[in-house]
Amino acid sequence: MVNLTGGVNKFQSIVGYNTSGNDIKCDTLGSSETIESLKQKCIDTTNCAGFAYNKLDNKYCLKNQNM
């Protein structure tokens, strides 16, 4: 889980943590996308406070502030 903390554009990695629900959007990470591009997606998405990323199946969910 990567969590937006301390203001805009500051992310903190929390390994092995995910909350059920509180999803804004879930999808598969594209072949040209990176963790940095996920951070930018979150910054560009209204009410996004962070995201969960599963490396095993290459899926992510943008999360709201209740994550």
C-alpha positions as CSV (number, residue, x, y, z in Angstrom):
1,M,0.0,0.0,0.0
2,V,1.3,3.4,-0.8
3,N,-0.3,6.1,1.2
4,L,-0.4,9.9,0.6
5,T,0.9,11.5,3.8
6,G,1.9,15.0,4.9
7,G,0.5,16.8,1.9
8,V,0.4,16.7,-1.9
9,N,3.0,14.5,-3.7
10,K,4.4,12.8,-0.6
11,F,3.8,9.0,-0.5
12,Q,4.8,6.4,2.1
13,S,5.1,2.7,1.3
14,I,3.3,0.4,3.7
15,V,4.2,-3.1,2.6
16,G,1.6,-5.9,3.1
17,Y,-1.3,-3.5,3.9
18,N,-4.6,-3.0,2.1
19,T,-8.0,-2.0,3.2
20,S,-11.2,-3.5,1.9
21,G,-13.5,-1.1,0.1
22,N,-12.7,2.7,-0.1
23,D,-11.8,2.1,-3.8
24,I,-12.1,4.9,-6.3
25,K,-10.9,2.8,-9.3
26,C,-9.3,-0.6,-9.7
27,D,-7.5,-1.8,-12.8
28,T,-4.5,-3.7,-14.1
29,L,-1.2,-1.8,-14.4
30,G,-0.3,-1.3,-18.1
31,S,3.0,-2.6,-19.5
32,S,4.4,0.9,-19.8
33,E,3.1,2.1,-16.3
34,T,5.2,2.2,-13.2
35,I,4.7,3.0,-9.5
36,E,5.6,6.6,-10.3
37,S,2.8,6.7,-12.9
38,L,0.4,5.3,-10.2
39,K,1.4,8.1,-7.9
40,Q,0.6,10.6,-10.7
41,K,-2.8,8.9,-11.3
42,C,-3.6,9.4,-7.6
43,I,-2.5,13.0,-7.7
44,D,-4.6,13.6,-10.8
45,T,-7.7,11.9,-9.3
46,T,-10.1,13.8,-7.2
47,N,-10.3,12.4,-3.6
48,C,-7.5,10.0,-4.1
49,A,-5.4,9.6,-0.9
50,G,-3.3,6.7,-1.9
51,F,-3.4,3.3,-3.7
52,A,-2.9,-0.4,-3.2
53,Y,-0.8,-2.4,-5.6
54,N,-0.5,-6.1,-5.9
55,K,2.7,-7.1,-7.6
56,L,1.7,-10.7,-8.0
57,D,-1.3,-10.0,-10.3
58,N,-0.2,-6.5,-11.4
59,K,-3.5,-4.9,-10.2
60,Y,-4.0,-1.6,-8.3
61,C,-6.8,0.3,-6.6
62,L,-6.8,4.0,-6.1
63,K,-8.2,4.6,-2.6
64,N,-10.0,7.5,-0.9
65,Q,-9.1,9.1,2.5
66,N,-10.9,6.3,4.4
67,M,-8.3,3.7,3.4
